[in-house]
């Protein structure tokens, strides 16, 4: 419970969205492609808003813009796959970041345990079943239990200040 009354809450100012975008761009994140199959159609988007939630049970969350077909497909299908990208997969990230394109064209893929596209040769794949969907501003937040996971050896593609980059060990 918050100690802030609704009257106090109304007087609080949110930061400007441009300032927030600049500040949050300083947070380095991994890059993934979220995929789902719904009504015999494959959907996918590039996403950096992915996070582990719990080990018991194994859960994660992903955020997707409510205006995307992928977001609506996840809501209907109730499942998705997180494909974590390797350091050499920047072009693949861009392919799935663009709207209204043939995102899966030329992509080596298969269908996983839950029937969703799994992008082969990515650093890791995590197949998830949605247990809760929450709205946060312009996005849906999907809380999901991990049904299957696998990882290869390699380094991740990272996202920092609006650009893809490589992870360097200290």
C-alpha positions in Angstrom: 0.0 0.0 0.0 1.2 3.5 -0.8 1.4 6.2 1.9 0.5 8.8 -0.7 -3.1 10.0 -0.6 -5.0 10.4 -3.8 -4.9 14.2 -3.3 -1.1 14.1 -2.9 -0.9 11.8 -5.9 -2.7 14.3 -8.1 -0.1 17.0 -7.3 2.8 14.8 -8.4 4.3 15.6 -11.8 5.5 12.9 -14.3 8.7 13.5 -16.1 8.5 14.6 -19.8 8.4 11.5 -22.1 11.4 12.8 -24.1 13.5 13.1 -20.9 12.4 9.6 -19.8 13.3 8.1 -23.2 16.8 9.7 -22.9 17.4 8.6 -19.3 16.1 5.0 -19.8 18.2 4.7 -22.9 21.2 4.5 -20.5 20.0 1.2 -19.3 21.6 -1.6 -21.3 19.3 -4.5 -22.1 19.4 -7.7 -24.0 17.6 -8.0 -27.4 15.0 -10.6 -28.1 12.3 -11.5 -30.6 9.0 -12.4 -29.2 7.1 -14.8 -31.5 3.6 -16.3 -31.4 1.3 -18.2 -33.8 -2.4 -17.4 -33.7 -5.1 -18.5 -36.2 -2.4 -20.0 -38.5 -0.5 -16.7 -38.7 3.0 -16.2 -37.3 3.7 -12.9 -35.5 6.9 -11.4 -34.1 8.4 -8.3 -32.7 11.8 -7.2 -31.5 11.7 -6.5 -27.7 14.1 -5.5 -25.0 11.4 -5.3 -22.3 11.9 -8.9 -21.0 12.7 -9.8 -17.5 13.0 -12.8 -15.2 10.3 -12.7 -12.5 10.6 -15.8 -10.4 12.5 -19.1 -10.2 9.7 -20.9 -8.2 7.8 -21.3 -10.5 10.0 -20.3 -13.4 8.4 -17.1 -14.7 9.3 -14.1 -16.9 7.5 -11.0 -18.2 7.5 -9.4 -21.6 6.0 -6.0 -22.6 4.4 -5.4 -26.0 2.8 -2.3 -27.5 -0.9 -2.8 -27.5 -1.1 -1.5 -31.1 0.9 -4.4 -32.5 -0.6 -7.5 -34.0 1.9 -9.5 -32.0 0.4 -8.2 -28.7 -3.1 -9.1 -29.8 -2.0 -12.5 -30.9 -0.3 -13.2 -27.5 -3.5 -12.2 -25.8 -5.5 -14.7 -27.9 -3.0 -17.5 -28.0 -2.1 -17.3 -24.3 1.5 -18.2 -25.1 4.7 -17.0 -26.8 8.4 -17.7 -27.3 11.2 -15.4 -26.3 14.2 -15.8 -28.8 17.3 -14.2 -27.2 19.6 -12.8 -29.9 23.3 -13.5 -30.3 25.8 -10.7 -30.9 25.8 -11.3 -34.7 22.0 -11.0 -35.1 21.5 -7.2 -35.3 20.0 -7.5 -38.8 17.5 -10.1 -37.6 16.5 -7.7 -34.8 15.9 -5.0 -37.4 13.9 -7.3 -39.6 11.5 -7.9 -36.7 11.5 -4.3 -35.5 10.0 -3.0 -38.8 6.2 -3.0 -39.1 4.3 -4.4 -42.1 7.1 -6.6 -43.4 7.5 -10.3 -44.1 9.3 -10.8 -40.8 9.8 -14.5 -41.1 11.1 -14.4 -44.7 14.5 -16.2 -44.9 14.4 -17.1 -41.2 15.5 -20.6 -40.1 12.6 -21.5 -37.7 10.6 -24.4 -36.3 7.5 -24.7 -34.1 8.0 -25.3 -30.5 6.2 -27.2 -27.7 3.4 -24.6 -27.5 3.0 -24.3 -31.3 4.8 -20.9 -31.6 7.7 -20.1 -33.9 11.1 -20.8 -32.5 13.9 -19.0 -34.2 16.7 -21.5 -34.7 20.3 -20.4 -34.1 19.4 -17.7 -31.6 21.4 -17.6 -28.4 18.4 -19.0 -26.4 14.8 -19.8 -26.7 12.2 -19.7 -23.9 8.7 -21.0 -24.5 6.0 -19.5 -22.1 2.4 -19.8 -21.2 0.7 -16.6 -20.1 -0.8 -16.6 -16.6 -1.7 -12.9 -16.4 -1.9 -9.8 -18.7 -1.7 -6.4 -17.2 -2.0 -3.0 -18.9 0.7 -0.4 -18.3 0.2 2.7 -20.4 0.6 1.9 -24.1 1.8 -1.6 -23.4 0.5 -5.0 -22.2 2.7 -6.8 -19.7 2.5 -10.5 -20.0 3.4 -12.6 -16.9 4.2 -16.1 -18.0 5.4 -19.5 -16.8 8.3 -21.0 -18.6 7.4 -24.4 -20.2 10.6 -25.0 -22.1 14.0 -23.3 -22.3 17.3 -23.9 -24.0 20.5 -22.0 -24.6 23.6 -22.2 -26.8 27.1 -21.0 -26.1 27.8 -17.4 -27.3 27.5 -13.7 -26.5 24.3 -11.6 -26.5 23.3 -8.7 -28.7 22.7 -5.7 -26.4 20.7 -2.5 -26.8 22.1 0.8 -25.4 21.2 4.4 -26.2 19.1 3.4 -29.2 21.7 1.2 -30.8 22.7 -2.4 -30.9 26.1 -3.4 -29.5 28.3 -6.1 -28.2 28.8 -7.3 -24.6 32.4 -7.0 -23.4 33.5 -8.8 -20.4 35.4 -6.6 -17.9 
